Amino acid sequence: MKFQIVVLVAFVGVVCGNPVSNFKKDIDEIVAVLPLEEMKNIAEDYYNTDSEIQDIVAYLKGDEAKKIYAEIVALKDVQEFIGFLGEQGLNTERFSSLETLLRLPTYEPDASKAKVLRTGGLKGLIADIKACLPQNDLQRILMRKLTKSPGFASVYKKIQEFNFLPLEEYANQSKEVAALVKRLESYGINVDKVVKQLTALFGWSKSASDSDDFDME
């Protein structure tokens, strides 16, 4: 269940801009238990002091990442899913660009601004964020929302029903995605394992086994 918690937190981080429907109550309850200030400080410390994170941010702001994002968002099934999120009252303007979606920093890194010197790279950033999460509380909320909140359950069901094949075909044919995979592997990320965990979690692949934790190696 730890891996589901990480995915849940990432999902909330994307959509909690300003939901206005009944889904807002679900989002508010999840956000209320997150140590947002601590998570923000960890991310900022890594950006200010870790060269690998600085390299990743520069890449995400570059033309290659922008091209991948634009082509993925242009896919019909992705457009329909974004439209569905809008119907749930979520702020879909966040999807206008990768920088807006990920809330990438707009300032230059400055080690003097860091509260803690952090040099663990991408894996270290993910590990430190995971370590500060109240996992038991998040697990409890997740299970309750999936079983008792029609709005939350409908979003999860929509994700499960998402047509993954066009996205998979795009990824297999894109030179830019191939380059991105190599980049992530150079950071020590086992991309194949992460993809299998995602597809198992959302039911996109019956053959993939869901891991109990977010194992990137």
Residue pairs with C-beta under 8 A, 6 or more apart in sequence:
1 139
1 142
1 212
2 130
2 135
2 212
2 213
2 214
3 197
3 201
3 210
3 211
3 212
3 213
3 214
3 215
4 139
4 142
4 201
5 133
5 135
5 138
5 139
5 142
6 126
6 130
6 133
6 214
7 198
7 201
8 30
8 138
8 142
9 34
9 129
9 133
9 138
12 27
12 30
12 31
12 34
14 94
14 101
15 27
15 85
15 90
15 91
15 94
16 27
16 30
16 31
17 90
17 91
17 93
17 94
18 91
19 27
19 88
19 89
19 90
19 91
20 89
21 88
21 89
21 151
22 89
22 151
23 88
23 89
23 90
23 151
23 152
23 155
24 89
26 145
26 149
26 151
26 152
29 141
29 145
30 138
30 141
30 145
33 134
33 137
33 138
33 141
34 133
34 134
34 138
35 132
35 133
35 134
38 132
39 129
39 132
41 115
41 116
42 118
42 125
42 128
42 129
42 132
43 125
43 129
44 105
44 113
44 114
44 115
45 114
45 115
45 116
45 117
45 118
46 53
46 118
46 120
46 124
46 125
46 128
47 53
47 54
47 57
47 105
47 109
48 109
48 110
48 111
48 113
48 114
49 109
49 111
49 114
49 117
49 118
49 119
50 118
50 119
50 120
50 121
50 124
50 125
51 119
52 121
52 122
52 187
53 121
53 122
53 125
54 109
56 122
56 187
57 104
57 105
59 65
59 183
60 98
60 99
60 102
60 104
61 99
61 104
64 176
64 179
64 180
65 98
65 180
66 97
66 98
67 176
68 174
68 176
68 177
68 180
69 97
69 98
69 101
71 170
71 174
72 78
72 167
72 170
73 79
73 82
73 95
75 166
75 167
75 170
76 166
77 162
77 163
77 166
77 167
78 167
81 158
81 159
81 162
82 92
82 95
83 92
84 155
84 158
85 92
85 155
86 92
88 151
88 154
88 155
93 100
94 100
94 101
95 101
98 104
111 117
118 124
118 125
118 128
120 127
120 128
121 187
121 188
122 184
122 187
122 188
122 189
123 187
123 188
123 189
123 216
126 214
126 216
130 214
145 152
145 153
146 152
146 153
146 156
147 153
159 202
160 202
160 203
160 204
162 202
162 204
164 199
164 204
164 205
170 177
171 177
181 191
184 191
185 191
188 216
188 217
189 216
190 215
190 216
190 217
193 211
193 215
193 216
193 217
194 214
194 216
196 205
196 208
196 209
197 208
197 210
197 211
197 214
197 215
198 204
199 205
199 208
200 208
200 209
200 210
200 211
201 210
